Amino acid sequence: MMKRTLLIVLALVAGLSFSAHAQSTGLMEMRNKLLTESQQIKALFPDTKDVILVSSMVDSCILTASQLDAYFSQLGIFNTIKKDDVTPAAINFLEQWLNGIKNTNDLNIKSLNAVTQNIQAKTKLHLERLTGYFTDLNTQIDQELAQLAALKNALGI
Protein backbone atom coordinates (compact mmCIF):
# COMPACT_ATOMS: atom_id res chain seq x y z
CA MET A 1 0.00 0.00 0.00
CA MET A 2 2.81 2.42 0.88
CA LYS A 3 4.62 1.69 -2.41
CA ARG A 4 1.44 2.28 -4.37
CA THR A 5 0.81 5.61 -2.62
CA LEU A 6 4.41 6.66 -3.21
CA LEU A 7 4.18 5.76 -6.90
CA ILE A 8 0.93 7.71 -7.27
CA VAL A 9 2.47 10.77 -5.58
CA LEU A 10 5.60 10.56 -7.73
CA ALA A 11 3.52 10.21 -10.90
CA LEU A 12 1.41 13.18 -9.88
CA VAL A 13 4.48 15.27 -9.06
CA ALA A 14 6.08 14.39 -12.41
CA GLY A 15 2.85 15.24 -14.23
CA LEU A 16 2.52 18.54 -12.40
CA SER A 17 6.14 19.39 -13.17
CA PHE A 18 5.45 18.96 -16.87
CA SER A 19 2.27 21.01 -16.52
CA ALA A 20 4.12 23.77 -14.67
CA HIS A 21 6.70 23.85 -17.42
CA ALA A 22 3.99 24.08 -20.07
CA GLN A 23 2.29 26.86 -18.12
CA SER A 24 5.56 28.77 -17.81
CA THR A 25 5.68 28.73 -21.61
CA GLY A 26 2.37 30.65 -21.58
CA LEU A 27 3.88 33.05 -19.08
CA MET A 28 6.88 33.42 -21.39
CA GLU A 29 4.57 34.29 -24.28
CA MET A 30 2.93 36.98 -22.14
CA ARG A 31 6.36 38.34 -21.21
CA ASN A 32 7.27 38.57 -24.87
CA LYS A 33 3.98 40.28 -25.72
CA LEU A 34 4.60 42.85 -22.99
CA LEU A 35 8.10 43.58 -24.26
CA THR A 36 6.84 43.90 -27.83
CA GLU A 37 4.07 46.19 -26.64
CA SER A 38 6.57 48.31 -24.72
CA GLN A 39 8.55 48.86 -27.93
CA GLN A 40 5.39 49.87 -29.80
CA ILE A 41 4.37 52.22 -26.99
CA LYS A 42 7.87 53.68 -26.87
CA ALA A 43 7.51 54.56 -30.56
CA LEU A 44 4.70 56.97 -29.57
CA PHE A 45 7.07 59.32 -27.73
CA PRO A 46 7.97 61.66 -30.63
CA ASP A 47 4.35 62.43 -31.54
CA THR A 48 2.40 62.11 -28.31
CA LYS A 49 0.92 64.66 -25.97
CA ASP A 50 0.48 61.85 -23.41
CA VAL A 51 4.16 61.66 -22.46
CA ILE A 52 3.65 60.85 -18.79
CA LEU A 53 1.07 58.15 -19.52
CA VAL A 54 3.17 56.64 -22.32
CA SER A 55 6.23 56.61 -20.07
CA SER A 56 4.22 54.93 -17.30
CA MET A 57 2.91 52.30 -19.71
CA VAL A 58 6.42 51.47 -20.92
CA ASP A 59 7.64 51.25 -17.33
CA SER A 60 4.80 48.91 -16.34
CA CYS A 61 5.61 46.59 -19.27
CA ILE A 62 9.30 46.45 -18.37
CA LEU A 63 8.62 45.97 -14.66
CA THR A 64 6.23 43.08 -15.30
CA ALA A 65 8.66 41.44 -17.74
CA SER A 66 11.40 41.73 -15.10
CA GLN A 67 9.14 40.18 -12.46
CA LEU A 68 8.40 37.29 -14.82
CA ASP A 69 12.10 36.84 -15.58
CA ALA A 70 12.78 36.57 -11.85
CA TYR A 71 9.99 34.01 -11.52
CA PHE A 72 11.46 31.94 -14.36
CA SER A 73 14.81 31.97 -12.55
CA GLN A 74 13.14 30.87 -9.33
CA LEU A 75 11.25 28.15 -11.17
CA GLY A 76 14.54 26.94 -12.65
CA ILE A 77 16.04 26.73 -9.17
CA PHE A 78 12.90 25.01 -7.88
CA ASN A 79 13.12 22.42 -10.64
CA THR A 80 16.64 21.49 -9.52
CA ILE A 81 15.33 20.43 -6.10
CA LYS A 82 14.93 16.68 -5.80
CA LYS A 83 11.28 15.78 -5.46
CA ASP A 84 11.91 14.27 -2.02
CA ASP A 85 13.49 17.54 -0.83
CA VAL A 86 10.70 19.92 -1.85
CA THR A 87 9.82 22.02 1.16
CA PRO A 88 6.70 24.02 1.91
CA ALA A 89 8.91 27.14 2.01
CA ALA A 90 10.04 26.62 -1.59
CA ILE A 91 6.49 26.29 -2.88
CA ASN A 92 5.27 29.16 -0.70
CA PHE A 93 8.00 31.41 -2.07
CA LEU A 94 6.88 30.72 -5.65
CA GLU A 95 3.27 31.35 -4.67
CA GLN A 96 4.16 34.63 -2.95
CA TRP A 97 6.13 35.80 -5.99
CA LEU A 98 3.25 35.02 -8.34
CA ASN A 99 0.80 36.78 -6.02
CA GLY A 100 3.14 39.79 -6.00
CA ILE A 101 3.11 39.90 -9.80
CA LYS A 102 -0.67 39.57 -9.78
CA ASN A 103 -1.03 42.42 -7.26
CA THR A 104 1.19 44.63 -9.41
CA ASN A 105 -0.91 43.76 -12.45
CA ASP A 106 -4.08 44.65 -10.54
CA LEU A 107 -2.60 48.05 -9.69
CA ASN A 108 -1.57 48.54 -13.32
CA ILE A 109 -5.07 47.64 -14.54
CA LYS A 110 -6.67 49.98 -12.01
CA SER A 111 -4.34 52.83 -12.98
CA LEU A 112 -4.82 52.29 -16.70
CA ASN A 113 -8.61 52.11 -16.35
CA ALA A 114 -8.60 55.39 -14.40
CA VAL A 115 -7.18 57.21 -17.44
CA THR A 116 -9.98 57.45 -19.95
CA GLN A 117 -10.35 61.09 -20.93
CA ASN A 118 -8.33 63.45 -23.06
CA ILE A 119 -5.86 60.89 -24.41
CA GLN A 120 -4.89 60.43 -28.01
CA ALA A 121 -6.41 57.55 -29.99
CA LYS A 122 -3.07 55.75 -30.47
CA THR A 123 -2.35 55.94 -26.77
CA LYS A 124 -5.83 54.67 -25.95
CA LEU A 125 -5.37 51.71 -28.29
CA HIS A 126 -2.16 50.67 -26.50
CA LEU A 127 -3.73 51.35 -23.11
CA GLU A 128 -6.60 48.96 -23.90
CA ARG A 129 -4.25 46.33 -25.31
CA LEU A 130 -1.98 46.58 -22.29
CA THR A 131 -4.93 46.26 -19.90
CA GLY A 132 -5.93 43.09 -21.75
CA TYR A 133 -2.40 41.69 -21.46
CA PHE A 134 -2.33 42.31 -17.71
CA THR A 135 -5.75 40.67 -17.35
CA ASP A 136 -4.65 37.64 -19.41
CA LEU A 137 -1.44 37.39 -17.40
CA ASN A 138 -3.44 37.32 -14.15
CA THR A 139 -5.53 34.47 -15.55
CA GLN A 140 -2.38 32.52 -16.37
CA ILE A 141 -0.95 33.27 -12.94
CA ASP A 142 -4.14 31.87 -11.38
CA GLN A 143 -3.58 28.67 -13.38
CA GLU A 144 0.04 28.50 -12.23
CA LEU A 145 -1.07 29.02 -8.62
CA ALA A 146 -3.57 26.18 -9.02
CA GLN A 147 -0.74 23.92 -10.23
CA LEU A 148 1.35 24.83 -7.18
CA ALA A 149 -1.62 24.17 -4.88
CA ALA A 150 -2.08 20.76 -6.47
CA LEU A 151 1.62 20.05 -5.99
CA LYS A 152 1.37 21.00 -2.32
CA ASN A 153 -1.66 18.73 -1.98
CA ALA A 154 0.10 15.84 -3.69
CA LEU A 155 3.11 16.20 -1.42
CA GLY A 156 0.91 16.53 1.67
CA ILE A 157 2.32 19.95 2.44
C-alpha positions as CSV (number, residue, x, y, z in Angstrom):
1,M,0.0,0.0,0.0
2,M,2.8,2.4,0.9
3,K,4.6,1.7,-2.4
4,R,1.4,2.3,-4.4
5,T,0.8,5.6,-2.6
6,L,4.4,6.7,-3.2
7,L,4.2,5.8,-6.9
8,I,0.9,7.7,-7.3
9,V,2.5,10.8,-5.6
10,L,5.6,10.6,-7.7
11,A,3.5,10.2,-10.9
12,L,1.4,13.2,-9.9
13,V,4.5,15.3,-9.1
14,A,6.1,14.4,-12.4
15,G,2.8,15.2,-14.2
16,L,2.5,18.5,-12.4
17,S,6.1,19.4,-13.2
18,F,5.4,19.0,-16.9
19,S,2.3,21.0,-16.5
20,A,4.1,23.8,-14.7
21,H,6.7,23.8,-17.4
22,A,4.0,24.1,-20.1
23,Q,2.3,26.9,-18.1
24,S,5.6,28.8,-17.8
25,T,5.7,28.7,-21.6
26,G,2.4,30.6,-21.6
27,L,3.9,33.1,-19.1
28,M,6.9,33.4,-21.4
29,E,4.6,34.3,-24.3
30,M,2.9,37.0,-22.1
31,R,6.4,38.3,-21.2
32,N,7.3,38.6,-24.9
33,K,4.0,40.3,-25.7
34,L,4.6,42.9,-23.0
35,L,8.1,43.6,-24.3
36,T,6.8,43.9,-27.8
37,E,4.1,46.2,-26.6
38,S,6.6,48.3,-24.7
39,Q,8.5,48.9,-27.9
40,Q,5.4,49.9,-29.8
41,I,4.4,52.2,-27.0
42,K,7.9,53.7,-26.9
43,A,7.5,54.6,-30.6
44,L,4.7,57.0,-29.6
45,F,7.1,59.3,-27.7
46,P,8.0,61.7,-30.6
47,D,4.3,62.4,-31.5
48,T,2.4,62.1,-28.3
49,K,0.9,64.7,-26.0
50,D,0.5,61.8,-23.4
51,V,4.2,61.7,-22.5
52,I,3.7,60.8,-18.8
53,L,1.1,58.1,-19.5
54,V,3.2,56.6,-22.3
55,S,6.2,56.6,-20.1
56,S,4.2,54.9,-17.3
57,M,2.9,52.3,-19.7
58,V,6.4,51.5,-20.9
59,D,7.6,51.2,-17.3
60,S,4.8,48.9,-16.3
61,C,5.6,46.6,-19.3
62,I,9.3,46.4,-18.4
63,L,8.6,46.0,-14.7
64,T,6.2,43.1,-15.3
65,A,8.7,41.4,-17.7
66,S,11.4,41.7,-15.1
67,Q,9.1,40.2,-12.5
68,L,8.4,37.3,-14.8
69,D,12.1,36.8,-15.6
70,A,12.8,36.6,-11.9
71,Y,10.0,34.0,-11.5
72,F,11.5,31.9,-14.4
73,S,14.8,32.0,-12.5
74,Q,13.1,30.9,-9.3
75,L,11.3,28.1,-11.2
76,G,14.5,26.9,-12.7
77,I,16.0,26.7,-9.2
78,F,12.9,25.0,-7.9
79,N,13.1,22.4,-10.6
80,T,16.6,21.5,-9.5
81,I,15.3,20.4,-6.1
82,K,14.9,16.7,-5.8
83,K,11.3,15.8,-5.5
84,D,11.9,14.3,-2.0
85,D,13.5,17.5,-0.8
86,V,10.7,19.9,-1.8
87,T,9.8,22.0,1.2
88,P,6.7,24.0,1.9
89,A,8.9,27.1,2.0
90,A,10.0,26.6,-1.6
91,I,6.5,26.3,-2.9
92,N,5.3,29.2,-0.7
93,F,8.0,31.4,-2.1
94,L,6.9,30.7,-5.7
95,E,3.3,31.4,-4.7
96,Q,4.2,34.6,-3.0
97,W,6.1,35.8,-6.0
98,L,3.2,35.0,-8.3
99,N,0.8,36.8,-6.0
100,G,3.1,39.8,-6.0
101,I,3.1,39.9,-9.8
102,K,-0.7,39.6,-9.8
103,N,-1.0,42.4,-7.3
104,T,1.2,44.6,-9.4
105,N,-0.9,43.8,-12.4
106,D,-4.1,44.7,-10.5
107,L,-2.6,48.1,-9.7
108,N,-1.6,48.5,-13.3
109,I,-5.1,47.6,-14.5
110,K,-6.7,50.0,-12.0
111,S,-4.3,52.8,-13.0
112,L,-4.8,52.3,-16.7
113,N,-8.6,52.1,-16.3
114,A,-8.6,55.4,-14.4
115,V,-7.2,57.2,-17.4
116,T,-10.0,57.5,-19.9
117,Q,-10.4,61.1,-20.9
118,N,-8.3,63.4,-23.1
119,I,-5.9,60.9,-24.4
120,Q,-4.9,60.4,-28.0
121,A,-6.4,57.5,-30.0
122,K,-3.1,55.7,-30.5
123,T,-2.3,55.9,-26.8
124,K,-5.8,54.7,-25.9
125,L,-5.4,51.7,-28.3
126,H,-2.2,50.7,-26.5
127,L,-3.7,51.4,-23.1
128,E,-6.6,49.0,-23.9
129,R,-4.3,46.3,-25.3
130,L,-2.0,46.6,-22.3
131,T,-4.9,46.3,-19.9
132,G,-5.9,43.1,-21.8
133,Y,-2.4,41.7,-21.5
134,F,-2.3,42.3,-17.7
135,T,-5.8,40.7,-17.3
136,D,-4.6,37.6,-19.4
137,L,-1.4,37.4,-17.4
138,N,-3.4,37.3,-14.2
139,T,-5.5,34.5,-15.5
140,Q,-2.4,32.5,-16.4
141,I,-0.9,33.3,-12.9
142,D,-4.1,31.9,-11.4
143,Q,-3.6,28.7,-13.4
144,E,0.0,28.5,-12.2
145,L,-1.1,29.0,-8.6
146,A,-3.6,26.2,-9.0
147,Q,-0.7,23.9,-10.2
148,L,1.3,24.8,-7.2
149,A,-1.6,24.2,-4.9
150,A,-2.1,20.8,-6.5
151,L,1.6,20.0,-6.0
152,K,1.4,21.0,-2.3
153,N,-1.7,18.7,-2.0
154,A,0.1,15.8,-3.7
155,L,3.1,16.2,-1.4
156,G,0.9,16.5,1.7
157,I,2.3,19.9,2.4
